[in-house]
Amino acid sequence: MTDKSSKKYIAIAGNIGAGKSSLTQLLGKRFGWKTYYESVDDNPYLSDFYEDMRRWSFNLQIYFLSSRFQHQKKLANLEHSLIQDRTIYEDVEIFAKNLHEMGLMSDRDYKNYCALFEEMVAYLQAPNLLIYLRAEVPTLVRQIQQRGRDYENTIRIEYLERLNRLYEEWIEKYEHEKLIIDTDDIDFVNNPEDLRKVNEMVEQRLYGLFN
């Protein structure tokens, strides 16, 4: 029997198409956690960014960072346990870094962005458990195609490969509690046995005998 008396904060990280939203929903239902999902629809810079990435990349990422930070502060004040789809760390460690590496964000802007994040991170509560969904690019492509979102049709394999590399670099140095789940050979959405195994891994990490 799991102890539900103390608040748990769980976050799920992973590349596009890794299954973050699906696992957020399934674990929230299994453990009785409130679920919180990433929302990008209200970002006023998105359309400008896709028209001119180099011009608008800094503005886009600053907006993401600011809104995510405000969201994180609200979550920290909640009394109930929760699970979150994507983290603020991925903004700086994955997406902004990738824009900088691709030459779409200047050195000056990237340095400013990272300095701002470093100031913010001191006020952030790290998740009790970060779940990283690791997937090779063929798995990501298959799952992206299955969900059929029009705006994801233009995603290039090279882009997913770049993000995967950055995710691996980040998760290796991530210093807080983490659980890495290799998803290439499991289907926790459609296979109950695979979902049971994932549930057991999460439960053991959070509520295990020696925690």
The 8 nearest C-alpha neighbors of each residue, nearest first, counted from 0:
[[1, 2, 206, 3, 202, 207, 30, 203],
 [2, 0, 3, 206, 202, 30, 205, 4],
 [1, 3, 4, 0, 5, 206, 205, 6],
 [2, 4, 5, 1, 6, 80, 7, 30],
 [5, 3, 2, 6, 1, 7, 79, 80],
 [6, 4, 3, 7, 2, 80, 79, 78],
 [7, 5, 80, 79, 78, 8, 4, 3],
 [6, 8, 80, 127, 81, 9, 5, 79],
 [7, 9, 126, 81, 127, 80, 82, 6],
 [8, 10, 82, 128, 126, 127, 129, 83],
 [11, 9, 83, 129, 82, 126, 84, 130],
 [10, 12, 130, 84, 85, 129, 131, 19],
 [13, 11, 131, 85, 130, 132, 86, 10],
 [14, 12, 132, 131, 17, 133, 19, 15],
 [13, 15, 17, 16, 163, 162, 12, 159],
 [16, 14, 17, 13, 139, 159, 143, 18],
 [15, 17, 139, 143, 18, 142, 14, 140],
 [16, 18, 14, 15, 13, 139, 19, 132],
 [17, 19, 21, 16, 20, 22, 132, 13],
 [20, 18, 22, 21, 17, 84, 11, 23],
 [21, 19, 23, 22, 18, 84, 24, 36],
 [20, 22, 24, 18, 23, 19, 25, 188],
 [21, 23, 25, 19, 24, 20, 26, 18],
 [24, 22, 20, 21, 26, 25, 27, 19],
 [23, 25, 27, 21, 22, 26, 28, 20],
 [26, 24, 22, 28, 27, 23, 29, 21],
 [27, 25, 29, 28, 23, 24, 22, 30],
 [28, 26, 32, 24, 31, 25, 30, 29],
 [27, 29, 25, 31, 26, 30, 24, 32],
 [28, 30, 26, 27, 31, 25, 198, 32],
 [31, 29, 27, 32, 28, 26, 3, 1],
 [30, 32, 28, 27, 29, 33, 26, 80],
 [33, 31, 27, 81, 80, 30, 82, 34],
 [32, 34, 81, 27, 82, 80, 31, 35],
 [35, 33, 82, 81, 27, 83, 32, 23],
 [36, 34, 83, 84, 82, 33, 37, 81],
 [37, 35, 84, 83, 38, 34, 20, 85],
 [36, 38, 84, 85, 39, 35, 83, 20],
 [39, 37, 40, 36, 41, 42, 35, 67],
 [40, 38, 41, 42, 37, 63, 45, 43],
 [39, 41, 42, 38, 43, 45, 37, 44],
 [40, 42, 39, 43, 38, 45, 44, 63],
 [41, 43, 44, 40, 39, 45, 62, 63],
 [44, 42, 45, 41, 46, 47, 59, 40],
 [45, 43, 47, 59, 42, 46, 48, 58],
 [46, 44, 48, 47, 43, 42, 49, 59],
 [45, 47, 49, 48, 44, 50, 43, 42],
 [48, 46, 50, 44, 45, 49, 51, 55],
 [49, 47, 52, 55, 45, 51, 50, 46],
 [48, 50, 46, 47, 51, 52, 45, 55],
 [49, 51, 47, 48, 52, 46, 55, 45],
 [52, 50, 48, 54, 49, 53, 47, 55],
 [53, 51, 48, 55, 56, 54, 49, 103],
 [52, 54, 103, 56, 51, 55, 104, 102],
 [55, 53, 52, 51, 56, 48, 57, 103],
 [54, 56, 48, 58, 52, 57, 53, 59],
 [57, 55, 59, 52, 58, 53, 104, 54],
 [58, 56, 60, 59, 55, 61, 104, 108],
 [59, 57, 61, 55, 56, 60, 62, 44],
 [60, 58, 56, 62, 44, 57, 61, 55],
 [59, 61, 63, 57, 62, 58, 64, 56],
 [62, 60, 64, 58, 63, 59, 65, 57],
 [61, 63, 65, 59, 60, 64, 66, 58],
 [64, 62, 60, 66, 61, 65, 67, 59],
 [63, 65, 61, 67, 62, 66, 68, 60],
 [66, 64, 68, 62, 67, 63, 61, 69],
 [65, 67, 69, 63, 68, 64, 62, 70],
 [68, 66, 70, 64, 69, 65, 63, 87],
 [69, 67, 71, 65, 70, 66, 64, 72],
 [70, 68, 66, 72, 67, 71, 65, 73],
 [69, 71, 67, 73, 68, 72, 66, 74],
 [72, 70, 68, 74, 73, 69, 67, 75],
 [73, 71, 75, 69, 70, 74, 68, 76],
 [74, 72, 70, 71, 76, 75, 69, 77],
 [73, 75, 71, 77, 76, 72, 70, 81],
 [74, 76, 72, 73, 77, 71, 124, 123],
 [77, 75, 74, 73, 78, 72, 71, 79],
 [78, 76, 74, 75, 79, 73, 80, 81],
 [77, 79, 76, 6, 80, 75, 74, 5],
 [78, 80, 6, 77, 81, 33, 32, 7],
 [81, 79, 7, 6, 32, 8, 33, 78],
 [82, 80, 33, 32, 8, 34, 9, 7],
 [81, 83, 9, 34, 10, 8, 32, 33],
 [84, 82, 10, 35, 36, 34, 85, 11],
 [83, 85, 36, 11, 20, 37, 19, 23],
 [86, 84, 12, 11, 83, 10, 37, 87],
 [87, 85, 88, 89, 12, 10, 84, 11],
 [86, 88, 89, 90, 67, 64, 68, 85],
 [89, 87, 86, 90, 91, 92, 93, 85],
 [88, 90, 92, 93, 87, 91, 86, 94],
 [91, 89, 94, 88, 87, 93, 92, 95],
 [90, 92, 95, 89, 93, 88, 94, 96],
 [93, 91, 89, 96, 90, 88, 94, 169],
 [92, 94, 89, 96, 165, 91, 90, 95],
 [93, 95, 97, 90, 96, 91, 98, 92],
 [96, 94, 91, 98, 97, 93, 90, 99],
 [97, 95, 99, 93, 94, 98, 92, 100],
 [96, 98, 100, 94, 99, 95, 93, 101],
 [99, 97, 103, 95, 101, 96, 100, 104],
 [98, 100, 104, 96, 102, 97, 101, 103],
 [101, 99, 97, 102, 98, 96, 103, 104],
 [100, 102, 98, 99, 103, 97, 104, 96],
 [103, 101, 99, 100, 104, 98, 105, 53],
 [102, 104, 53, 98, 101, 99, 52, 105],
 [105, 103, 99, 98, 102, 53, 56, 109],
 [104, 106, 108, 107, 109, 99, 103, 102],
 [107, 105, 109, 108, 110, 104, 99, 111],
 [108, 106, 110, 105, 109, 111, 104, 112],
 [107, 109, 111, 105, 110, 106, 112, 104],
 [108, 110, 112, 106, 111, 107, 105, 113],
 [109, 111, 113, 107, 112, 108, 106, 114],
 [112, 110, 108, 114, 109, 113, 107, 115],
 [111, 113, 109, 115, 110, 114, 108, 116],
 [114, 112, 116, 110, 115, 111, 109, 117],
 [115, 113, 117, 111, 116, 112, 110, 118],
 [116, 114, 112, 118, 113, 117, 111, 119],
 [115, 117, 119, 113, 118, 114, 120, 112],
 [118, 116, 114, 120, 119, 115, 113, 121],
 [117, 119, 115, 116, 120, 121, 114, 122],
 [120, 118, 116, 117, 121, 122, 115, 123],
 [119, 121, 123, 122, 117, 118, 116, 124],
 [120, 122, 119, 123, 118, 117, 124, 116],
 [123, 121, 120, 119, 124, 118, 72, 68],
 [124, 122, 120, 121, 125, 119, 71, 72],
 [123, 125, 126, 122, 75, 71, 120, 121],
 [124, 126, 123, 127, 175, 128, 8, 129],
 [127, 125, 128, 8, 9, 129, 10, 124],
 [128, 126, 8, 9, 7, 176, 125, 129],
 [127, 129, 126, 9, 176, 177, 130, 10],
 [128, 130, 177, 10, 11, 126, 9, 178],
 [131, 129, 11, 178, 177, 179, 12, 10],
 [130, 132, 12, 179, 13, 11, 133, 178],
 [133, 131, 13, 180, 17, 179, 181, 12],
 [132, 134, 181, 180, 182, 131, 13, 179],
 [135, 133, 182, 183, 138, 17, 181, 139],
 [134, 136, 138, 137, 139, 183, 133, 163],
 [135, 137, 139, 138, 140, 134, 159, 160],
 [138, 136, 140, 139, 135, 141, 134, 142],
 [139, 137, 141, 136, 140, 135, 183, 134],
 [138, 140, 16, 136, 142, 137, 141, 17],
 [141, 139, 143, 137, 138, 142, 136, 144],
 [142, 140, 138, 144, 139, 143, 137, 145],
 [141, 143, 145, 139, 144, 140, 16, 138],
 [144, 142, 140, 16, 145, 146, 141, 139],
 [143, 145, 147, 141, 142, 146, 140, 148],
 [146, 144, 142, 147, 143, 141, 140, 148],
 [145, 147, 143, 144, 148, 142, 16, 141],
 [148, 146, 144, 145, 149, 143, 151, 152],
 [147, 149, 151, 150, 146, 152, 143, 144],
 [150, 148, 151, 152, 147, 153, 146, 144],
 [149, 151, 152, 148, 153, 154, 147, 143],
 [152, 150, 149, 153, 154, 148, 143, 147],
 [151, 153, 149, 150, 154, 148, 144, 147],
 [152, 154, 151, 155, 150, 149, 156, 148],
 [155, 153, 151, 152, 156, 158, 159, 150],
 [154, 156, 158, 157, 153, 159, 152, 160],
 [155, 157, 159, 158, 160, 154, 136, 140],
 [158, 156, 160, 155, 159, 161, 154, 162],
 [157, 159, 161, 155, 156, 160, 162, 154],
 [160, 158, 162, 156, 161, 157, 163, 136],
 [159, 161, 157, 163, 158, 162, 156, 164],
 [162, 160, 158, 164, 159, 163, 157, 165],
 [161, 163, 159, 165, 164, 160, 166, 158],
 [164, 162, 166, 160, 161, 165, 159, 167],
 [163, 165, 167, 161, 162, 166, 168, 160],
 [164, 166, 168, 162, 167, 163, 93, 169],
 [167, 165, 163, 169, 164, 168, 170, 162],
 [166, 168, 164, 170, 169, 165, 171, 163],
 [169, 167, 165, 166, 171, 170, 164, 172],
 [168, 170, 166, 167, 171, 172, 173, 165],
 [171, 169, 173, 167, 172, 168, 166, 131],
 [170, 172, 169, 168, 173, 167, 174, 166],
 [171, 173, 170, 169, 174, 168, 167, 175],
 [174, 172, 170, 171, 175, 169, 177, 176],
 [175, 173, 172, 176, 177, 171, 170, 169],
 [176, 174, 173, 177, 125, 128, 129, 126],
 [175, 177, 128, 129, 127, 174, 178, 126],
 [178, 176, 129, 128, 130, 175, 179, 131],
 [177, 179, 130, 131, 129, 180, 128, 176],
 [178, 180, 131, 130, 132, 181, 177, 133],
 [179, 181, 132, 133, 182, 131, 178, 130],
 [182, 180, 133, 183, 134, 132, 179, 184],
 [181, 183, 185, 134, 184, 133, 180, 132],
 [184, 182, 134, 185, 181, 138, 135, 133],
 [183, 185, 182, 186, 181, 138, 134, 193],
 [186, 184, 182, 183, 193, 187, 181, 190],
 [187, 185, 188, 190, 189, 193, 184, 182],
 [186, 188, 194, 193, 190, 189, 185, 191],
 [187, 189, 186, 190, 194, 21, 191, 22],
 [188, 190, 186, 187, 191, 194, 193, 192],
 [189, 191, 193, 187, 192, 186, 188, 194],
 [192, 190, 194, 193, 195, 189, 187, 188],
 [191, 193, 195, 194, 190, 196, 187, 197],
 [194, 192, 187, 196, 195, 190, 191, 185],
 [193, 195, 187, 191, 197, 196, 192, 198],
 [194, 196, 192, 198, 193, 197, 191, 199],
 [197, 195, 199, 193, 194, 198, 200, 192],
 [196, 198, 194, 200, 199, 195, 201, 193],
 [199, 197, 195, 201, 196, 200, 202, 194],
 [198, 200, 202, 196, 197, 201, 203, 195],
 [201, 199, 197, 203, 198, 202, 204, 196],
 [200, 202, 204, 198, 199, 203, 205, 197],
 [203, 201, 199, 205, 204, 206, 200, 198],
 [202, 204, 207, 200, 206, 201, 205, 199],
 [203, 205, 201, 202, 207, 206, 200, 210],
 [206, 204, 202, 203, 207, 201, 210, 128],
 [205, 207, 203, 202, 204, 210, 1, 208],
 [208, 206, 203, 210, 209, 204, 205, 202],
 [207, 209, 210, 206, 203, 204, 205, 202],
 [208, 210, 207, 206, 204, 203, 205, 202],
 [209, 207, 208, 206, 205, 204, 203, 202]]
